[in-house]
Amino acid sequence: MRLTFLGTGAAMPTGDRFQTGLLLESGEDRLLVDCGSGVLHGLARTPVGYEGVDTVLLSHHHLDHVSDLPVLMKARWLAGETDLTIAGPPGTRELVEGLLDVHEYMQDRLDLTLREVDPGAFTLSGFDVAAMETRHSMYCLAYRFTPAAVEDGATDDAVPTVTFSADTEAFEELVAFADGSAVFVHDCSFPDEVDVDNHPTPSILGETLTAADADLGRVYLTHRYPHTDGRHEEMLDSLGEHYDGDVRFASDGLSVDVS
């Protein structure tokens, strides 16, 4: 399985990072997770392109996670790729239908499948997905991904797994949800001195990772506000005072083989 970070920014653009978007690939299966501003540009820079992704999974409906949806819909229509599935938490159908009400000329241009998901397990675009609710200012789901097709006889340890926290405070149940993941992508929006709800600072995240005592491979930090610019080493040091695992900052365009 391959994970590509299309956008690692947040709601305040910096000029260096697109907003949130991840691309998951397993064989011929592709899944776009979140679709914030600029993510379509990031997708177009990959060999897959927007022509090669026909399924989007949304974590929640804040603008920095959905604003490129109409851009994706129009680009796929113009490219002659008219099938598109958009899945996400309750309210996703209303969101997409509202976008099409605003952009009336896009109505009936695509063969759209709209799907709403709840916490629990489901399969989407060749991936087995588990979902749990996060702690955020809007209803939001974290997701755990494994390829739906794995080799016969493979043990749980041999199945590549990626968990994406989406937007959230740090809490132990979420880290436990990621237990056994080769890659855990977690929100780390601000340095320690910023007093903020709904997102973790590095020291709080480090404390939570240690307290949960989960078996994690590598942790990638994402959803970075401009406040984090020039502060990465300091933030990693702060997190590292509490957690001694492998933690790195994600960056736009970074592509990781997950095994």
C-alpha positions in Angstrom: 0.0 0.0 0.0 1.2 3.5 -0.8 0.2 6.7 1.0 0.8 10.1 -0.6 0.3 13.4 1.3 -1.4 15.7 -1.2 -1.9 18.5 1.4 -0.6 18.9 4.9 -1.9 22.4 5.7 -4.9 23.8 7.5 -7.5 26.5 7.2 -5.0 29.4 6.9 -2.9 29.1 3.7 0.8 29.6 3.8 1.7 29.4 0.1 3.8 26.3 0.9 1.1 23.7 1.8 -2.2 22.7 0.3 -5.1 22.0 2.6 -5.8 18.4 3.8 -5.8 15.5 1.4 -4.4 12.0 1.3 -4.1 9.5 -1.5 -4.2 5.8 -0.7 -3.2 3.2 -3.4 -3.2 -0.6 -3.2 -2.7 -2.3 -6.6 -5.3 -0.8 -8.9 -7.4 0.6 -6.0 -7.2 4.3 -5.2 -8.9 6.4 -2.5 -8.8 10.1 -2.0 -9.3 11.0 1.7 -10.4 14.6 2.2 -10.3 17.3 -0.6 -9.3 20.7 0.7 -8.2 23.7 -1.3 -5.2 22.8 -3.5 -5.6 19.1 -3.2 -6.6 18.7 -6.8 -3.3 20.3 -7.8 -1.5 17.9 -5.5 -3.4 15.0 -7.1 -2.6 16.2 -10.6 1.1 16.0 -9.7 0.9 12.3 -9.0 0.9 9.5 -11.7 -2.7 8.8 -10.7 -4.1 12.2 -11.4 -7.7 13.2 -10.9 -8.6 11.0 -13.8 -7.5 7.9 -11.8 -9.5 8.6 -8.6 -13.2 7.8 -8.6 -13.8 7.7 -4.8 -13.5 10.4 -2.1 -13.9 9.8 1.6 -14.5 12.9 3.8 -13.6 13.0 7.5 -15.8 16.0 8.1 -17.2 19.1 6.3 -15.0 22.0 7.3 -14.0 24.0 4.3 -10.3 23.1 4.4 -11.3 19.4 4.0 -14.0 19.8 1.2 -13.4 22.9 -0.8 -11.9 21.2 -3.8 -14.9 18.9 -4.2 -16.6 21.0 -6.9 -13.2 21.5 -8.6 -12.7 17.7 -8.7 -16.2 17.1 -10.0 -15.8 19.6 -12.9 -12.2 18.4 -13.8 -13.4 14.7 -14.0 -16.4 15.7 -16.1 -14.1 17.7 -18.5 -11.7 14.7 -18.6 -14.5 12.4 -19.6 -14.4 10.5 -16.3 -18.0 10.8 -15.2 -18.2 8.2 -12.3 -17.6 9.6 -8.8 -18.4 8.2 -5.4 -18.3 10.7 -2.4 -18.6 9.2 1.0 -18.4 10.8 4.4 -20.2 11.3 7.7 -23.9 12.2 8.0 -24.6 15.3 6.1 -22.4 14.4 3.1 -25.3 14.0 0.8 -26.7 17.4 1.8 -23.3 19.0 1.3 -22.8 17.7 -2.2 -26.3 18.4 -3.3 -25.9 21.9 -2.0 -22.8 22.4 -4.0 -24.6 21.3 -7.1 -27.5 23.6 -6.3 -25.0 26.5 -6.3 -23.2 25.3 -9.5 -26.4 24.3 -11.4 -24.6 23.6 -14.7 -22.8 20.7 -13.0 -26.1 18.9 -12.2 -26.4 15.6 -14.1 -22.9 15.9 -15.5 -21.6 13.0 -13.4 -22.8 9.6 -12.4 -22.6 10.4 -8.7 -22.9 7.9 -5.8 -23.3 9.6 -2.4 -22.8 7.5 0.7 -22.9 8.3 4.4 -20.9 6.3 6.9 -21.0 6.0 10.7 -18.5 4.7 13.2 -17.8 1.1 12.6 -16.5 -1.0 9.7 -17.2 -0.7 6.0 -15.5 -1.4 2.6 -14.8 1.4 0.1 -12.8 1.4 -3.1 -10.9 -1.8 -2.3 -10.1 -0.8 1.3 -11.4 -2.2 4.5 -12.1 0.9 6.7 -12.9 1.3 10.3 -14.2 4.6 11.6 -14.5 6.3 15.0 -15.6 9.7 16.1 -12.9 12.3 17.0 -13.1 15.2 19.4 -13.5 18.3 17.2 -15.7 21.4 16.8 -17.7 19.6 14.1 -18.7 16.0 13.9 -15.6 14.2 12.5 -14.4 10.7 11.8 -11.0 9.2 12.1 -10.3 6.3 9.7 -8.2 3.1 9.8 -7.4 1.6 6.4 -6.2 -1.8 5.2 -6.3 -3.3 1.7 -9.4 -5.4 1.3 -7.5 -7.9 -0.7 -4.6 -9.4 1.2 -2.6 -12.6 0.7 -4.1 -15.8 2.1 -2.6 -16.7 5.4 -1.4 -13.2 6.1 -1.3 -12.4 9.9 -2.6 -9.2 11.3 1.0 -8.0 11.7 1.6 -8.6 7.9 -1.3 -6.5 6.8 -0.3 -2.9 6.0 -2.4 -0.4 8.0 -2.7 3.4 7.9 -4.7 5.3 10.5 -5.7 9.0 9.9 -6.8 11.0 12.9 -8.5 13.7 10.9 -9.1 16.8 13.0 -9.1 16.2 16.7 -7.8 16.7 20.2 -5.4 14.0 21.3 -7.0 11.3 23.4 -6.0 7.8 24.3 -9.0 6.0 22.8 -8.0 7.3 19.3 -4.4 6.2 19.8 -5.7 2.7 20.8 -7.8 2.8 17.6 -4.5 3.1 15.7 -2.8 0.2 17.6 -0.9 -1.9 15.1 -0.8 0.7 12.4 2.4 0.9 10.3 1.6 4.6 9.8 -0.4 6.9 12.1 -1.2 10.3 10.6 -2.1 12.7 13.4 -3.2 16.3 13.6 -0.6 18.6 15.2 -1.7 22.0 14.3 0.1 24.4 16.7 3.2 24.7 18.8 2.9 24.4 22.6 2.3 28.0 23.5 -0.9 28.3 21.4 -3.9 27.7 23.6 -6.4 26.0 21.3 -9.3 23.6 21.6 -10.1 20.8 19.0 -6.4 20.3 18.0 -3.4 19.0 19.9 0.0 20.6 20.7 3.1 18.5 20.5 3.6 18.0 24.2 -0.1 16.9 24.7 0.2 14.6 21.7 3.4 13.1 23.1 1.8 12.5 26.5 -1.2 10.9 24.9 0.8 8.6 22.6 2.8 7.3 25.6 -0.2 6.9 27.9 -2.1 4.9 25.3 0.8 2.4 25.0 -0.2 1.4 21.5 2.1 -0.4 19.0 2.7 2.1 16.3 5.1 2.2 13.4 5.8 5.8 12.3 3.7 8.8 13.3 3.4 11.6 10.8 2.3 15.1 11.9 0.0 17.1 9.6 -2.7 19.8 9.5 -0.1 22.5 10.2 -1.2 26.1 10.7 1.3 29.0 9.9 2.1 29.1 13.6 4.3 26.0 13.1 6.5 27.4 10.4 10.2 27.4 11.5 9.2 25.5 14.6 9.4 21.9 13.5 12.5 20.8 15.4 11.3 22.6 18.5 7.9 20.8 18.2 9.5 17.4 17.7 11.7 18.0 20.7 8.7 18.9 22.8 6.8 15.8 21.7 9.9 13.7 22.1 10.2 14.6 25.8 7.1 12.4 26.3 7.2 9.8 23.5 10.2 8.0 22.1 8.7 6.6 19.0 9.4 7.5 15.3 7.7 10.8 14.7 8.1 13.1 11.6 6.4 16.0 9.9 4.6 15.1 6.8 5.0 17.4 3.8 3.1 17.9 0.6 4.1 15.4 -2.1 5.7 12.9 0.4 4.9 9.4 -0.7 5.4 6.4 1.7 5.3 2.7 1.0 3.4 1.1 3.9 4.2 -2.5 4.7 
